[in-house]
Amino acid sequence: MTARSARNVETQKKKARRAIPRPKTTRILGNTAGARKRLKKAAGLARGKAKA
């Protein structure tokens, strides 16, 4: 279990403030069977929307 001391909380806050803001990912990533299946479904849905 991770430590949640006052000092550790401060460190996490500092790190969060320094982090570069990046946009959230729009689709899942990965090369596992489950991820590939979900990507395939997402691609199919996107193709359907593009056609309509």
C-alpha positions in Angstrom: 0.0 0.0 0.0 1.3 3.5 -0.8 2.2 6.0 1.9 0.0 9.0 2.2 2.0 11.1 4.6 1.7 14.9 4.5 5.1 15.2 2.9 4.2 12.7 0.2 1.0 14.5 -0.6 2.9 17.8 -1.0 5.4 16.0 -3.4 2.5 14.6 -5.5 0.9 18.1 -5.7 4.2 19.6 -6.8 4.6 16.9 -9.5 1.1 17.5 -10.7 1.7 21.2 -11.0 4.9 20.6 -13.1 3.3 18.1 -15.4 2.7 19.2 -19.0 -1.0 19.4 -19.7 -1.9 16.9 -22.4 -5.3 16.1 -24.0 -7.0 12.9 -22.9 -6.7 10.0 -25.3 -9.6 9.6 -27.6 -9.2 5.9 -28.1 -7.7 3.0 -26.1 -4.2 1.8 -26.8 -2.7 -1.6 -26.5 -1.8 -4.8 -28.2 -3.8 -7.3 -26.0 -6.6 -9.4 -27.3 -9.2 -7.3 -25.4 -7.8 -4.0 -26.4 -7.5 -5.0 -30.1 -11.2 -6.2 -30.0 -12.3 -2.9 -28.6 -10.2 -0.9 -31.1 -11.8 -3.0 -33.9 -15.2 -2.2 -32.6 -14.4 1.5 -32.3 -13.0 1.5 -35.9 -16.2 -0.1 -37.2 -18.4 2.5 -35.4 -16.2 5.3 -36.8 -16.5 3.9 -40.3 -20.3 3.7 -39.9 -20.5 7.3 -38.7 -18.2 8.5 -41.6 -20.5 6.8 -44.2 -23.7 8.3 -42.8 
